Amino acid sequence: MLSNQYTIIAIQQIINAGGNIVKDYNISTLLTDSRRISNPAGGLFFALSGRRNGHEFIAEAYAGGVRNFVVKHGTDIKAPESNFLMVDDVLAALQTLAAYHRNRFNLEVIGITGSNGKTIVKEWLYQLLSPDKNVVRNPKSYNSQIGVPLSVWQINEKNDLGIFEAGISTVGEIEKLEAVIRPTVGILTHIGPAHDEGFENRNQKITEKLKLFKNCRLLIHNYDQLISFQDNIPVESRFTWSTNFKQADLYVFSEAVVSKNYYLRARYKDAEIECLIPFLDEASVENAIVCWATMLALGYAPAEADDRIERLNAVSMRLELKTGINDCSVIDDSYNSDIQSLEIALNFLTQQNQHQKKTLILSDIYQSGLQADVLYRQVADMIKIKQVDKFIGVGEALMARQDYFDMPEKFFYPDTQAMLQHLRTLNFKGETILIKGSRSFEFERISRALVQKAHETILEINLNALLNNLNFYRSRLKQGVKVMAIVKAFSYGSGTFEVANILQYNKVDYLAVAYIDEGVSLRNTGISLPVMIFNPEASAFDKLIEFNLEPVIYSFGLLDEFITYAQEKNVLNYPVHLKIDTGMHRLGFEDFEIETLCDLLEANRYIRVQSVFSHLVASEAAKHDKFTKKQISNFETAYKQIELTLGYKVIKHISNTSGITRWPGAHYDMVRLGIGLYGIDTGMETPDTGLQPVATLKTSVAQVKKIKAGETLSYSRSGSLTKDGKIATVRIGYADGYLRAFGNGVGKMLVKGVLAPTVGNITMDMCMIDVTGIDVKEGDEVIIFNEQQRINDLATQIGTIPYEILTNVSQRVKRVYFYE
């Protein structure tokens, strides 16, 4: 039996599962997501229950070729020649299997936890230690109750070092992960406010995290952090570092910036040592000190540790989706290449439906722990399963194994320069291109060649944050309540198909847009979800039918026009949505019109009512709660009368974003989630608790000028400084969506973490900010809004609403999408 292969009979015994084995299989892959099926013949699907019940996706996994399942209860799904292992707790079974696998190997394992820096420290230690060790580690930031066992499952007999990070959000979780990781060396990174809400206080969180180290022979930590926790530290042997206390094993007593590097001097074993860190930001410096301390604690000579740390590379843990040349989309992951992160990136590639053609540019993979032939056969199989149309391999190892790859188009080059020389002959056009390479191949050069050049002002969209917000609202819903995501107005300025693709992949039930042409665009970019059109135009009914879009009917005139059209085209039972006006008085049938509406609906064979809905006017405001209750009551009266007439049930929905959080009794069959997806909910008692900002708008400094007090600035001589100082001209203006209302000190921008007020009028393409006292130079980044200065803050500055801030960001502002 291979080290990471078990018979299904053996697994049944390991996890103590019930159920009958109908056919023996060899299992080598653990699966938890029916959308991410690799090696289905050797896969074991765990039907996990969280926000979504994994048992609902067994049929989908079976259709993908999976024949082995771990379930909590029986299933009625007909799945010939399949094994169903019955357990009380599916997640616990996954962790038990991974723990069993871990315990088969006698290797050094570094376990990392903390509030911040876990992933960076893990990745940097991989860079620092992999020259001497065959290292296995978490892919990306797989540090959860599910991610850790999937990571540990990768251990094989060639590995002699494991580096695994563990994250927790509440009490009791770390002990389960400790049993899976079984670290022999522990590292505690920076402790900050992240996940504080899951604990009674910060002390309880620290105490919980320390439980990861209960079986470690050595713990490495900041001396300062654990002064008050001596009784809770379960490890006798410790290596400490500090910038304040001389008694630490590594006492850093001097810090200085030297040629854009951070130069540290420290006392270690009664000698002075030094270290040059190729980063300047505070978080990176602290993470690098943790790595420095770890190398010394593991026995590396100070000179060797210094030499390796000086050559550390920045870690990019997120995929970037950008607009490419020739109508292409480019997924940039050009600094990281291993078999696990390749699978993650390919999964993201399959989510993108805006182009039919999918292309992968891949470099040779280093430090996999597998023999080259085995590794590249796995890569070829993975690419085939993900249905990649065009494959471009760069590197000697891939060139030597061209025959492994079976796809319509394939090209191989010995190095990056050779590929760039043939770039034109590769004829990239109308395709989604994933760029994934080991750092030494410098694939950023390929990215620069393929990404469309654009305005330096950028709107960054964090797709992970968007998914967090989607799941936050899902957690507020009862089982079975559907989610309609509102993606009108270019998804509130965030980009239509990019956001729609991620929502479709994560199984929202409906999308909604304002106009038919928006729905057509979604269909043209591969969106197959039901799409509701709020404002259908009779002149475009042909497009409505052609692209299977579902219209809202809000008036008798529109109803008559659509039925007439359906009669002429012989369209029967076409899905429509009826809008009821319960108080908005914008669009919809009013209460006195419901009876007439029912008369027209009765026995009408041209349409079928898919849903009945209304729009809450002030669901976020407690002062209007009486009115909201009246709206809900009127809505119930209307839909009951309509359902009685129709003789069948329809989907009922009235709750918008704030309605989800403030009116749980009005969720009905479906809710409409709009601005909440982007981290904004004005109806929450504690603003934005549990939500994450999705968008960051940033630009750069074009020029810095010294200004005398009283000198005038901008059009109409509208601005000046009261004291001698300096201003920075930044590359954003009202044509980008930064409104003139922000001028003359009303608006503020973040520069080096400091809020700098505007000076003078906002012009079309640029504006000026007061940067007196801030160390600013040309090219420096300037933040208009992010998680620190939120969209709500900008809305308050000019007396508007967050919707307007988001939707005003113009199309000439480049959108970049991040996915971890």
Secondary structure as UniProt FT lines:
FT   TURN            3..4
FT   STRAND          6..7
FT   HELIX           8..14
FT   TURN            15..16
FT   STRAND          26..27
FT   STRAND          29..31
FT   TURN            34..35
FT   HELIX           40..42
FT   STRAND          43..46
FT   HELIX           54..57
FT   HELIX           58..63
FT   TURN            64..65
FT   STRAND          68..71
FT   TURN            80..81
FT   STRAND          83..86
FT   HELIX           90..103
FT   STRAND          108..113
FT   HELIX           118..129
FT   TURN            130..132
FT   STRAND          135..137
FT   TURN            140..141
FT   TURN            145..146
FT   HELIX           147..152
FT   TURN            153..154
FT   TURN            157..158
FT   STRAND          161..165
FT   TURN            171..172
FT   HELIX           173..181
FT   STRAND          185..188
FT   TURN            194..195
FT   HELIX           196..198
FT   HELIX           202..210
FT   HELIX           211..213
FT   TURN            214..215
FT   STRAND          218..222
FT   HELIX           223..232
FT   STRAND          238..242
FT   TURN            246..247
FT   STRAND          250..258
FT   TURN            259..260
FT   STRAND          261..268
FT   TURN            269..270
FT   STRAND          271..277
FT   HELIX           282..297
FT   TURN            298..299
FT   HELIX           302..310
FT   STRAND          319..324
FT   TURN            326..327
FT   STRAND          329..333
FT   TURN            334..335
FT   HELIX           339..351
FT   STRAND          357..363
FT   HELIX           372..385
FT   TURN            386..387
FT   STRAND          390..394
FT   HELIX           396..399
FT   TURN            400..401
FT   HELIX           402..404
FT   STRAND          409..413
FT   HELIX           416..421
FT   TURN            422..423
FT   HELIX           424..426
FT   STRAND          431..436
FT   HELIX           439..441
FT   HELIX           444..450
FT   STRAND          458..462
FT   HELIX           463..474
FT   TURN            475..476
FT   TURN            479..480
FT   STRAND          482..486
FT   HELIX           488..493
FT   HELIX           496..505
FT   TURN            506..507
FT   STRAND          510..513
FT   HELIX           516..524
FT   TURN            525..526
FT   STRAND          531..533
FT   HELIX           538..540
FT   HELIX           541..546
FT   TURN            547..548
FT   STRAND          550..553
FT   HELIX           556..569
FT   STRAND          574..580
FT   HELIX           591..593
FT   HELIX           594..601
FT   TURN            602..603
FT   STRAND          607..614
FT   TURN            619..620
FT   HELIX           622..624
FT   HELIX           625..646
FT   STRAND          651..653
FT   HELIX           657..662
FT   HELIX           664..666
FT   TURN            668..669
FT   STRAND          670..673
FT   HELIX           675..678
FT   TURN            682..683
FT   TURN            687..690
FT   STRAND          695..707
FT   TURN            709..710
FT   STRAND          712..713
FT   HELIX           715..717
FT   STRAND          719..720
FT   STRAND          725..730
FT   HELIX           734..736
FT   HELIX           740..742
FT   TURN            743..746
FT   STRAND          748..751
FT   TURN            752..753
FT   STRAND          754..759
FT   STRAND          767..770
FT   TURN            772..773
FT   TURN            778..779
FT   STRAND          781..785
FT   HELIX           791..798
FT   HELIX           802..807
FT   TURN            811..812
FT   STRAND          814..819
//
